[in-house]
Amino acid sequence: MKKNFIRYLIIFFISVIFTFYLFEFYLLNKENNLFLSKEKKIKKFERSSRMEVYKRLKSIENVAVSTNPLLFTNFNDLTLLPLSGVSSIKTILCNENGYMSYYFSDRYGFNNPDNEWKQIEENKRDESGGININPHSLKKNQKDYNWDVEYVLLGDSFTHGACVNRPNDIGSVLRNLSKKTVLNLGYMGNGPLIEYATFREYVNFNTRNVLFFFYENDLNDLKKELENKILVNYLNDKSFSQNLKKKQTEINSISFFRIEKTFSQIEKSFFKEINNKYFHQKKFTTTKNKYLKFIRLDRTKNFLKRYYDIATNNINYPYKEFKFIINDLNDRVVASGGKFYLILLPSFEKYSNNDKFNLYFSDIIKKKIILTLKNQNIEIIDIHENIFKKFHDPALLFNLSKLHYNEKGYELIAKEIYKKTKGSR
């Protein structure tokens, strides 16, 4: 009896060890496939950096580069933190589709036709000489009220329009569908706090629908944003403002300074870090280190640690601050008679055979977000559940780099949002 127990115990431990190494081999194979697939995609098209294009064009025409606000939040010497780019200028966005995308920025440096702001000014004038109507004074059946803006979009690069040209970004598609005023206040690299600050700085009009786009890296961005003393003021003081609408000349100056003096180095350092992470893995290039990494079960341990950290909230994501931001935005929108929506965006990893396990992590984060906002009367539109999951091959909705969506992906998202919001009133 005792011998059988020992025999079974040995078999059990051998089985467990074998399972761990089998899983380690799976992760190794997945990592190699991801490496090769990303390398292959990069070779599909030549990707000049935005700074290279900027240097080539600036002597020919007036041009700027979209300057990521989040990259500059660690410059605490700034007395003014821009939340947009250079105004009224041809702006270089990005190249992930085999071509460099551009847009002509509006008066505040966002990706909109400037006529949208003119339309807002006209909408705010009525026959009595410019007095704006309070939507709360309207009866519930008065659905024909002329709202100043039909949609305001808040988000990061997906909302900004990476990496397509107008009219293929979400804001432009909504503009064409609704035939009404749509303001895209999204910007590449934004996190929830910057998006919250952007709304407070630039939205002082009646908006029918406010769309807050959430991507799975937004909580990491929020952690970085909370380290910036200017941004934290928006959380600590609900009336705080930098008065950015009146400081566009200064914003232009700061943006150009960053482009010329520091942005090139920041972008170079950022992409070097990405390249090292995904393509080079120099730390483990020798055969000896590769074997040691496998024997130590490094990939398996990292996977289990990441799963445990997210599941138990050991990563210390700032859910409390996120909840405050969403609730306060919702309160502000509802107080002006509008409707607030949280849009959940999926990443390519969710549909990649090479990165299948990442869907567990993104799903855990998504479930925690939904749980955090439970009973808050906030409408959530899940793009994966509503669109991508039903599409025959969701990978076809992403661009060549698989970082952002392509024209078709943005179009389907905009149409779904339009369908959900059109019948809300």
N, C-alpha and C positions, 0 to 999 in steps of 0.2 A: 504493500500500500504506500509506504513511504517512498519507495523507489519510483513508483508510478507518478506520484506527486512531483517528485524532483524532475522526472522525465518530462512531464507536461509543462512544468515551469520553464524548463530549458527551451522546449519547443515554442512556448508562448513568447519568451524574450527574443528568440531568434526570429520569430514571425514579425514581432514589432520592429526590430532592427531592420529586417528585410523590407518592411513596408515603408519605413522612413527613407531608406536609400532608394527605393523605387520612386518615392515621391520626389526626392532630391534629383533623381535622374530626369523625371518629368519636368521639373522646374528648369533644369539645365537645358534640356531640349527646347523648352518654350522660350528661354532667354536667347538661345542661338537663333531660333527661327525669327524672333522679334528683331534681332540684330540684322539678319539678312534681309528681312522684308523692309525694314526702315532704310537700310543702305540702298536697296533696289529702288525704293520710291524716290530717294534723294537724287539718284542718277537719272530718273525719268525726265527731269528738266533742270536747266541751269537756274540757280537761285542767287542772283546778285543781292547783296545786302542793301537795305534801304539807304544806308549812308553812302554806299557806292553810287547809287542812282542819284541821290541828293547832290553829291559833289559833281556829278556829270551834268546835272540839269541847272544848277543854281546860277551858272554864268550865262545861261540862255534865257531863263524865264524865272518869274517869282515862284518859288516853290518852298515847301516846308515838309518836315517829317512828323508824323503823329507821335507825340511825346507822352509816353506812358506815365501817368501821375504817380502810380505806385512805386516806380523806380526811384522817384525823387523824395519819397516820404522820409527817408533816413537823413535828408539834409535839414537838420533842425536849426540851421542858421538862417533859413528862409523866414521872412516875416509875412510872406504871402505864399500860399500853396495853390497853384493853378489846378483846376479840375477838368480842364479841356486843353485844346491846342491853339495854334495860331489862327487868327480869324481871317476870313475872306481871302483865301489863298489856295492854290492847288496843293493838295497834301498827299504825300506818299504814304500808303497804308501798309501793304505787305504782298508777298508773292508766295502762294502755296498752291496755285492752280496752273502754273506754267506761264503766268503773266503777272506783272506788277500792277496792283490795283491802286487807284487814286480817287480822290473826291475833292470838290471845291467846297471848302469849309464855310459855315455860316458866320454871322457877325460875332458869335461867341466861341468859335473854334470847333463846333460839333459837325457831325456828318448829316447835314440837312440842307436843302435849298433855302437860301436866306428868305425867300418869299414866304416861308412858313411863319416866320416872326412878324412879317408885315401883315399876314392874314390874322394873326392873334390880335394885333393892334386894331384892325378893322372890326374884328368880332367883339372887342371890348367896348366899342362905341355903339350907342343906341340912339334912337331918335331924340331922346331928351338931352343929348349933349355930352355923351361919353360916360354916363353913370352905368356901372356894371350891375347886371341883375343878379340877385342872390338866388341860387338854385333852391335854397330851403324855402323860399317864398312861393315856389311853384307847387301846384297840386300834383299828386302822384300820377294822374293820367295825362299830364302835359309832357308827352314824350318828344315833342317837336322843339323843345327848348334849344336854342342855338348855343351850344357849348363853345367856349373859346378854343379848346383843343379836344379832339376825339381820342387820341392816344398819346401818352408820354411813356417812353421806353427808358428803363434804367438797367444797366448791365455792363459786362466787360467786352472783350473783343468780339464775341458772338453777336452781341447787340450792335456794336460799333460798325460791323459789316465786314469782318475779316473772312476771306481775302477776296472779295468780289467788288465789282463796280455797281453804281446805281444803274438801273432800278432793281437790282437783285438782292439787296439786303432786306432784312425783315421790315424795317421802318418804311422803306420805299414800296414794298409789296402791300403793306397795310394802307399806305397812302393811296395807292392805285385802286385797292379794293373798296375802301370807304369813301373815296372822293372827298375826304375832309382833311383837316389839319392834323398832321402827325409830327411829333417832335422826338427825335432820337437823341437822347442825352447819354447814351452808352459810350464807353471809351475803353480801349484795350488796356488790360492789366488792372482794371477796377476791381475792388472788393466791395462788400456790403456797406462799409462805412463811407467810402468815397461816393458811392451811389446815393446814399442817404444825404450826404452833404450837398451833392449836386442838385438833388430835388429841392432842398431848402434854399439854395442860392438862386436857382433859375426858374422855379415854378411859383409864380404869384398870380395865377389865373385859374379859371375853372376848367378842370379836366374831367372828361367823362370816364376814361379808363386809364389807370396807371399800371404798367406792366413791369414787374420786377423779375429779371431773369437770374436764376441761380444755377451756377455750375459747380461741380463737386470740389474744385480747388478754392472756392470762395471763402471757406472757413480758415484756410491757411493764410489767404490774403488778409482776412480780418485781423488775424493775430499780428501781422506786420503793421497794419494800419493803426492798431491800438498803441503802437510805440511812438507814434507821431503826435507831438504836443498840440499842433493846430487842429488835427482831426478829432482828437479827444474832446476838444472844446464843444463840438457838436453834440456829444453825448452828455456832457456835464451841464450844458446850458441850452435849453430848447429855443432860446431866442438869439443864440450866437450866429453871427454872419461875418464873412469877409467882404461882403458887398462886391462880389466878383463881377456882377453885371456892369458896374461902373469903372472897372479896372482892367478892361480888355487890352488897353495899350501897354500896361505894365505886364500883363500875362503874356502878350506877344514878345515883349523884350526878354522876359525870363525864359520863355520857350526857345527863342532863337539862341540865347546864351547857352542853354543846356545842349541844344543841337550842335552848336559849333565847338563848345569847350569840353563838355563831359559826356554827352549822350553817346557819341561814337565809342568811347571807352567802356561805358556801361553796357551798351548793346554787345560789344565784342566780348566782354567778360561773361555776359549772360549766355550767349550762344556757345562760348567755349565750354562753360559748365554743362550745358545740355549735351554738347557733342561728346564730352568726356563720359558723361553718364550713360549715353545710349550706344555710342559707337566704339569708343576706344577701350574703356575699362583697363587702363594701363596698370593699375595696381595688381591685376591678376593675369598679365600677359604671359608670364613664364609657365612652362609645363608644371614645374614644381608647385607653384602657388595654386594652379588650377586643381591639381590633385588634392592639395591640402584643404582647399575650399570645399571640395566634394566630400572628403573624409570627415571634415568638421560639421557637415550638414548645414553650411552657412545659409543657403537659400531657404531650406526648410525652417530653420530657426528664425530667420528674418520674417518669413511668411507668417508663422505662428505668432510671433511677437506683434506684428502689425495687426493681425486679426484680433488678438487679445486687447491691444491698446485701444483700438477703435470700439470694440464691443463693450469694453469696461470704461470707456471715456478717459483712459489714461493719457491720451494725447492732449487733453485739456483744451479741446476746441472751445472757443468763446460762444457757447450756445446762449448764455444769458444776454450778452451784448447783441447777438444776432436777433434774439426774440424782441429786445427793446427796439431795435431799428425797424423791424417789420411791423410791430404793433404801432409804433409812433407814426410811421408812414401811412399805415392803414387808417389811423385816427384822423390824420391831416386830410387824407383824400376823402374819407366819408364826411368829414366836417364841411367840406366844400361841395358836397352832393355827388361825389364821384364813386367809382368802384375800383378796388385794389385787387390785383391778381399776382400770385407768385407762380412763375413759370419754371419748371424743373427741366434742365437740359441734360441729355445723356452724352457720354464721351464715346469715342470710337472703341475703346477697350472693352466696352460692354458687348460688342459684336465681333470681336477679334478672336479667332481660334487660338492665337498665340498668347492672348492676355485674358483668357476666360476667367481666371480666378479673381481678377480685379473687380469683376462685377459684384462679388460678395462685399468688398469694401465700399464701393459706391452705393450699393443697396443699403448697407448699414447706416451710412451717413444720411441717405435720403429718408430712411425710416425715422431716424432721430430728429431730423428737421420737421417731418410731419408730426411726430409726437410732441415736439417742442411747441408747435403752433396749434395743438389740439384745443378745440373749444374757443378759438380766437375769432371765429367767424371770418376767416380769410380763405378765399377761393384759390385752390391750387390746380394748375394745369400741368399734368405730367406728360411731357412730350414723348417719352419712351412708350408709355402705356397707350397713349392716344394715337400715335403716328408710327414711330420707328418699329415698334413690336409687330405691327400689322403689315409693314412693308416687306416685300418678298426678299430683299437683300439690303438691310439697313446700311451696310458698308458703302453702298453706292450713293449714299446721301452725304458722304464726306469728301473733302477735296483730296488732292494727290498726296499731301503730307499727312493726312488723317488727323490733323490737329483741330480743324474747323469744318463746318459744313460747306457744301458747294451750293450752287444756285438752286438746285432742286430741293435740297434740304431746307434752305431758308424759305423757299416758296411754300412748302408743305407746312412748316411751322407757322408762318404768317396766316395761311388759310385756316388752320385749326384755331388759332387765336381769334381770328375774325368771326368764325362760326360760333365760338363759345361766348364771345362778348356781344355779338350783334343782337342776340335774343335775351340779353340780361336785363333789359329795361322795357 
